[in-house]
Amino acid sequence: MDAELLVEVVDGVGRIRLNRPRQINALTVPMMHTLSGVLDDFASDERVVSVELTGAGERGLCAGADVRALRERVITGGDVTGFFATEYDVDLKIAAFAKPYRAIMTGITMGGGLGLSAHGSRRVVDASSRLAMPETQIGLFPDVFMTPLLARMPDEIGTHLALTGASINATDAVRLGLADEVAGPAPAPDAGLRAPWVAECYAGDDPAEILARLEGHPDPAARETAAELRLRCPLSVAVTLEAVRRAAAITSLPDLLPTELALAVRLATGPDFAEGVRAQLVDRDRTPHWSHDRVEDVSRAEVLGYFEPL
């Protein structure tokens, strides 16, 4: 079998290539363990001047962590905390990496794929790039330390992206702080992300009020977004909004680690994650049966309980 991670040093560049193209390079625990060691080696290797991350295949850099494998861990009672701790350790190493770290964010770059790229020192996108944190579709939240980046986006765009899991193109990725440069022709920005209803509707800390504003807005795009948001996991939507609001005060990513782990472990082992992955990626019937019918049914006390330290 081909290695899931290809590593070489060429002309001073430590090259890391994710190598699961059929799975859009979804990250396994062995891949993350290996990547952690490679980063340590490159950091201390005087031959390595810079690092470059790419993904095999034409579909994308990385679709995120292998959530189907994570679901199996949950169902069989396996270790979940270690899964996330390993992934987050790699993300923090990238964010603090002392040498130039260049990520080529071609095609689908989502979830854990953004964790490996958006915290790098040079982030390159192109016309094929689609960036997203779609975790509310499967009962999780936008983890891998992305909430501070989402919280800093202007006009509540980050709140919109976090709650809906909507994707953005290369031009908007640069504008919103998730990338640094566009290689080749730049696509037109998404006019919808600049629409006044985004800032108007996503203000505040109450997810039910946000949905009410979206559903009652005269712009049909806002109402269509509300319909999409109603399909997301209600518990995830409520927890994600709280996470984004709290992340606005974060100045050091390591400070966020306890919250990341608490939310990830509780949501992954809770009532919705296994069902969300089943509906989206296993049976693909796209009809998850969430633990709450509506976001209005998620209590404030329940949301706050997810943020308690493990």
N, C-alpha and C positions, 0 to 999 in steps of 0.2 A: 504494500500500500504506500502511496505517496505520503510524505510528511505533511501534517496539517499546518506547519509553520516552516517557511524556507528562510534561511538566514545566511548572509554572506557579507564580506567586507570588500568593497571595490573602490579603489582610488580614495580611500579615506572616508567613504560613506558606508555606514552600517545599514545594510538593507534588510528589512523585515517584510516578508510577503505572506499574508494570510492565504491559506491554500485549501479551502473547501468550496470551490466555485459552484458546485451543484446546490449547496446550501447558502449561497451568497455569503460565504465565509463566516457563517455563524460560529460564535466562539464557544468552545468546549472548555471544561476545567483544565484538562491537560494543556491545551493551547495557552491558556492564561498563565499557568504555572511556568511553562517554557518561556513565554514572553517576559515574565517577571525576571527570570534568570538572565535572559538575553540583554535586557535593559541594564541590569547590574554589570554584566560583562562589558557592554559598550561604554558605560559610564567610566569604567576604570581602564579601558584599553586605549593606550596612547595612539594607536594606529587610527582609531575612529575619531574623525573630526565632527561628523554630523550623522544623523540617523534619518532614514526615509522609510515610511510605512506605505505599502500598497496592498491591493487585494487581487487575487487571481480571478480570471474570467472576465466577462464583459458586463455582468449584471450589476456589480457594485463593489465598493470597498468592503462593507460589512453590514449585514442585516441586523446585527445585535447578538446578544447571547443566545445560545441554543435553548430556547424556552421549552421546547418539547422534552429535551433531556431534563430540564429543571422540573417540569411537571411530573416526570417519572420518579424523580427523587422525592417529590412531595407525596405522591400516591403510595410509594413503597416505604415511606418513613425514613428516607435517607437524609444526610446532612445538607441542610439548606444554607445555614449561616456561613459555612466554609465556601460555598459556591460564590456568594456575594462578596465575602471578605477578600477572596482571591482576585475577583474582578476589580474591586475598588482599590486594592493595593496597586494594581497595574496602572489604573487611572491616575492615582496620586503620584506615582513615579514619573509618569509622562508630564504631568503638570509642573513638577519640580525639576525636570531633567535639565542638567546644566549645559548640555550641548544642544546645538540647533536640532530640532525635531520637526521634520517635514512630513505631513500627511497628505496623500493624494486621494481626495475624497470623490472619486469617480462613481457615478451611478448611485445606487441605493447606499446611503450611509445613515443608519438609523440606530436608535437605542444604544446598545453597548458599542456599536461602531463609532458613534459620536464620542463616547467616552475615550476611545483610543485616538481620536483625531482632533476634536474641538479644543482640547486642552494643550495641544502642541504649540510650538512657537511659530510655525509657518503652516498654514492650512490652505490647500489648493483645491479649488472646485472647477468644474467645467460645465458645458451645456447639458451634459447627461445627469448631473448631480441632483439628487432628491434627498433632502435632509429632513429628518423627523424624529420625534419621540412619541411613538404611538402606544405607549403603555396602558392608557386608560381603556384601550380596546380589549385588553386581556386581564384586567383586574390588578394591574400594578400601578406604578407612578413613574414620572420621568426621573430616573435615578442617575447613576454614574456622574454625579456632581453637576448635572445640567441645570438644576433649578436656579442657581445664582445667575447664570448666563441668560436664562429665560426672564428672570425678574428684572434684569437691567435693560431689556428691550423697551423701546419707546411705545407710548400710546397703547399699552396693554396687549401688544402683539404677542409677547411671550406668554401671557395668560391664555390667550386664544390657542396658541400652538400647544401649550401644555395640556389643556383640558380636552381639546379635540384630537390631538395627535396629527394635525394637518402637516403636510410636507411643504417645503419651500425650495426654490431653485437657487442656482449659483449666485445670481445678482442679489437676491434678497438675503442670502446667507452672508455675503460680505457686508451689506448694509446693516444687518442685525447683529453682527459681531461673532458669527459662527465660522467665518472663513476670512482669509486675508487677500486672496487674489483669485481671479478667474483666468484659467488657461484657455486660450482660444476665444472664439466668439462668445460674447456674454448674452444670455437670454434677456428678454424684456422683464422688468419687475412685475410682480403680481399686483395689479391695481387694487384688488380686493383687500390686501393687507394695509392699504392706506385709507380705506373707507372710514368715515367718521364714526360709523356704528360700532366699530371694534373698540375704540376707547370709551365710547358712551356705555356700551352694554357690559363690558368686562370689569368695570370699576367696582370696588368693594370686596368684602370678604365672605359674602353669603352666596353659595352656588345656586340656591333656589332663586334668589333675586336676579342673578345674572341670567338664568334661563328665562325668567319672566320677562326681563327686558328684551332679550333676543326674540322671544315668541311674540311680543307685542310691538316690535319695531316695524315701521312702515317699509323699510328696505327689505325686499324679498330675500336678499342674500343673508341677512341676519336671521330671518325665519328659517331658511334652509339650514343654516348652521345650528340653530336650535334643534331641528329635527335630527341632525347628525349627533349632536351632543346627547340627545335622549337615548341613543343607541349605545353609548359608552357605559361602562360600569359605574353606577351611581356612587358607590363607596369610593372608588378610585378618583372620580371627579372631585368629590368633597375633600378627600385627603390631599390630592394634588394641589388644589387651590390653596389650602393651608400651607403646604410645603413651599409653594412659590412665594407666598406672602412672607413667610419666615426667612426665606433665602435672601430677601432684599437686604438684610442686615449682615449677611455673611461676608467677611473680608478675607478669610483664610479657608481654603478647601478642606484641610484636615479637620478643622473645627466642625465640619458638617458630617464627618464620618459616623458618629454615633447615631445621628438621626437617619442617615442613609440606611444603615444596617437595621435599625429598629423598624423602619417602614417596610423595607424590602422583605425581611423575614416574616413580619406579621401579615403582610398582604399575600405573600407567596404561599403561606401555610393557612391562609384564611379561606373563606367560603367561595371566593370568586375566581381566583387565578386558574385553578385546574379547569374550571368550566369555561373560562374565556379562551384558553389555549385550545381546549377541545373544539369549541365552536369555530375558531378562526383557522387553526392549523392542523387539527387531527381529523375530525369529521367534516370540517369545512361547511357546515350547514348555516353559519352566520346567524344563528339564533340562540345566543347564550341565555341561560336562565339565571339572572343575577340574584343575589341575596336580598336586594332592595328593588322594588319596582320602579321607584323614582328617586331622584336626588333629594326631593323634599322629605323622603322617609329616613334619611340618614341624620341622626342626631348629632348635635355639636359635641356632646360628651363622648360619643363613639369615635368621632374623628380625633379628638384630643387624646384618647386612649392609645392610638397608634403611635403617638409621638413620645410615649413614656420610654425611658431607657430600658434596654433589654436586661 
